[in-house]
């Protein structure tokens, strides 16, 4: 498995007889190979025949009929990771806007109440100024950590 980004690598390659796979394709590939090996063992295939089947399987795995769908898995998974990261950022921006509005409502309400009390005491009402809002108390999303969680 590799997270490398070399030119021409789109999720699955063979390097010196070794399959190299992107993390996003590792589980689908491992599942397929495991299931195939289990079937071979269940069928009581002799050792020599297993080697032949293994070579045919490797040839199939590197064929366009197998490779194209695996590369599509990598591409779609990568897009989904980007989407969830963007979605988390958007949610945070909305929550921050909402938080600031609640802060403003709380401040304005308290200032209105204070001015009503001031007027009732026979004094001149003060102009309402807006202080800086308290920052949003939710932890900011760590997008690196989010991406790592999505990958795992």
N, C-alpha and C positions, 0 to 999 in steps of 0.2 A: 504494500500500500504506500502511496506517496501523495504528498500535498504539493509536489513540485509543479511548476507551470512552464514546462519547456515547449518550444514551438512544435505544433503538430500533435501534441498529446491532448486527447479529448476525453480521457477517462479510462481507457483500456489500451494496453500495449503489451507486446512481448519483447523482452530484452534478454538476449542470450538464453532463450528457452524458459525464461521466468515471466509469468504474468505480472504486469504492473498495473495497478488499479487505483483510481481515485477513491478517497474515503466514501464519497456519496454512492459509489457503485460496489463497494466492498461487500455489503450485506446481501444485495441481490445475487452477486456472483458467488459468494460463499454458500448461500442457500442452495443455489442451483447445483454447485459441485458436490455439496454434502448429500443432497437428495440423490444425485446420480450415483455416488459411491455407495450409499445405503442400498440402492436397488441392485448394484453389482454384487454386493455381499449377500443380499437376500437370494439372488439367483444362483449362488454357489459357482460363480464363474472362476475357472482355473486361472492361476497366476499369469501364465503367458498370454492368455486371452485378455486379462485385465489390462496389461501393458498396451495391447493393440487398441482396446477400447479407449484407454487414456489418451493415446496419441490422436485418435479420431475426435475425441472430445476437445482436446487442445486445438485441433484444426478448426473444429466448429466454432469454438469460442472466439477465435480470431477471424472468423468469416463475417462478411457484412450482415448476414441474417441474424447473427447474435450481437455483433459489435454495435450496429446502429441503434437497436433498442437500449443497450446498456449506456451508450453515449447520451441517448435521450433522457435516461434516468438521471445522469449526472447533470445535464443541462437544466432539466426541470427542477431538480432538487436545489441547484444553485439559485435559480430564479425565486424559488419559494423562500430560501434563506434571506435573499435581498428583500422580498416582500414583507416578511415578518419583522425584519429590522426597520424598514420604512414605517410599517404599521405601529411599531412600538414608539418610534419618534413622534408620529402624528398623535397618538394617544397622549403622550406626555405633553405635547404642546397644548392640546385641548384641556387637559387637566390643569395645566398652569394658568391658562386663560380663565377657566372656571374658578380656580382658587383666588386669582386676583379680583374677580368680580365679587366673590363672597367677602373678601377683605374690604373692598370698597363699600359694599352694602353695610357691613358691620360698622365701618368708620362713619359713613354718612348718617346712619341711624343714631349712633351715639352723639354726633354733633348736633343733629336736629333736636334730640331730646335735651341736650345741654342748652341750646339756644332757647327752647321753649321755657325751660326753667329760668334762664336769665331774664327773659321778657316778663315772666310772672313775678320776678323779684323787682321789676320796674327798671331794669337796666337795658342798655342797647344790645341787640343781638350781634354776635361776632360773625365775621365772614368765615365761611367754611373753607379751609385749606385741606388739601389732600396730601397726607404723608406718603412716604414710600411704603409699598406693600411689604409685608413679611414674605420672605421667599417660601415657595411651595415646600412643604415638609416631607413630601414623598421623596424617596431616594431617586436620583436621576438614573435612568436606565444605563447600564454599562453595555454599550452595544458590542464591545469585544466579547464580554462574557456571554451576552445573548447569542451572538453568532457561534461561540464555542458550544453552548448548550444545544443549539439547533443541530450542529454537526454531529454531536455525540448521540 
